[in-house]
Amino acid sequence: MKIAVLGTGTVGRTLAGALSGLGHIVVLGTRDPQATFARSGPGSMGKPPFSEWHAGNQHIPLETFADAAAAGDLVVNATEGAKTLAALSSAGSANLAGKVLMDVSNALDFSQGMPPVLNPVNTESLGERIQQSFQDARVVKTLNTMNAGLMVDPGRLAGGDHSVFVSGDDAEAKKAVSELLQALGHRDIIDLGDITTARGAEMMLPVWLRLYGVLGTLDFNFKIVR
């Protein structure tokens, strides 16, 4: 499958590398490829600049959001939540129409300092805003409740016995995303329902952030015991 991953941060790079490793043809998307390659210092999370990562992953091309989205049969949104709608607008509605749009972003608002708050929250989710803004795309919210390493290697924690959620209006799109999740090693995939249920998945982030503060590690996830 041809997969476009929008976003060149830790999540985008990690997903692109893993999906390529599964045999998919992957292209990364960014606002300005030249500017992305030109960054020389570490990112906000202390990760190496994109050019350093790409030196070891030259088989994964970097394109504009629009060119990447046009090339993909499935599109992954791994952009920063506050910038997601602008990034997807740059990708272009026509390039997203009819395609599965797997959204792994979180609507974290850092404007009031740390810890961040959610915006939107309670009566709306970022997943819903994406679906409302790009009505011809087939949006599926997933993977937003864990760190990038666990997204692509769930077996490194408790043998993979932890939960991942999917939300979306299109049953076939959720099936396609679930198959990708299974290929990545996820065993406990819970379909929460339509895209409005993304509110619940996104509202797990305040709990996740507090757990991170207490545990002092990113390597944890939720398990729904039933």
Buried (B, 14 or more C-beta within 10 A) or exposed (E): BEBBBBBBBBBBBBBBBBBBEEEBBBBBBBBEBEEBBEBEEEBEEEEBBBEEBBEEBEEBBBBBBBBBBBBBBBBBBBBBBBEBBEBBBBBBBEBBEEBBBBBBBBBBEEEEEEEBBBBBBEEBBBBBBBBEBBEEBBBBBBBBBBBBBBBBBBEEBEEBEBBBBBBBBBEEBBBBBBEBBEEBBBBBBBBBBBBBBBBBBBBBBBEBBEBBEEEEEBEBBBEEEE
